[in-house]
Amino acid sequence: MSRRLRFRGESRHKVDTKGRVSIPASFRRVLEAGDPDWTDGLNPNFVIVYGDHRREFLECYTIDEMEKVEDRISRMKRGSQKRRLLERLFSTQSVTTSVDETGRIVLPAKLREKIGIVKEAQFASNVDTFQIWAPETYEAEIAATEEYLDDMDDGFDPLELLDEAEDEDI
């Protein structure tokens, strides 16, 4: 089985007045590996899903990962309410973009306004995807995670949560 690159880590980056922001270097390698059309000298493409009004972050998918989601949606009954909902959330409410030669992307004003990004963007890995947050919103999310962990027994090991995973290889 070939090694699969994954997104790891978090970092905060400045956003200029035109919405340009640097993608973490390690994330760029994953984007390249996840774009079947990418070769040396080209800029990798990826998909930003901004979703509905409840979503407080942008979810970024490699081309390969987005195609997996779209393939699953395509197998659903055409015209069903669930399929229409997923098409709207993942196809309609998304944008394909590319990383430029300097490692930056342009976040459109509509997306920056939607999640409240002004001068900085917080990048956070999510294994097969990464997220872009307004730093203040991300900090609140981290605080909620820490509060959840604080409520656990002293001997709680977060790896116990993997027991619920569907994949037996985990």
Secondary structure as GFF3:
##gff-version 3
##sequence-region A 1 170
A	DSSP	beta_strand	10	14	.	.	.	ID=ss1
A	DSSP	beta_strand	20	22	.	.	.	ID=ss2
A	DSSP	alpha_helix	25	33	.	.	.	ID=ss3
A	DSSP	beta_strand	45	49	.	.	.	ID=ss4
A	DSSP	beta_strand	57	62	.	.	.	ID=ss5
A	DSSP	alpha_helix	63	74	.	.	.	ID=ss6
A	DSSP	alpha_helix	81	87	.	.	.	ID=ss7
A	DSSP	pi_helix	88	92	.	.	.	ID=ss8
A	DSSP	beta_strand	94	98	.	.	.	ID=ss9
A	DSSP	beta_strand	104	106	.	.	.	ID=ss10
A	DSSP	alpha_helix	109	115	.	.	.	ID=ss11
A	DSSP	beta_strand	120	126	.	.	.	ID=ss12
A	DSSP	beta_strand	129	133	.	.	.	ID=ss13
A	DSSP	alpha_helix	135	150	.	.	.	ID=ss14
A	DSSP	three_ten_helix	158	164	.	.	.	ID=ss15
###
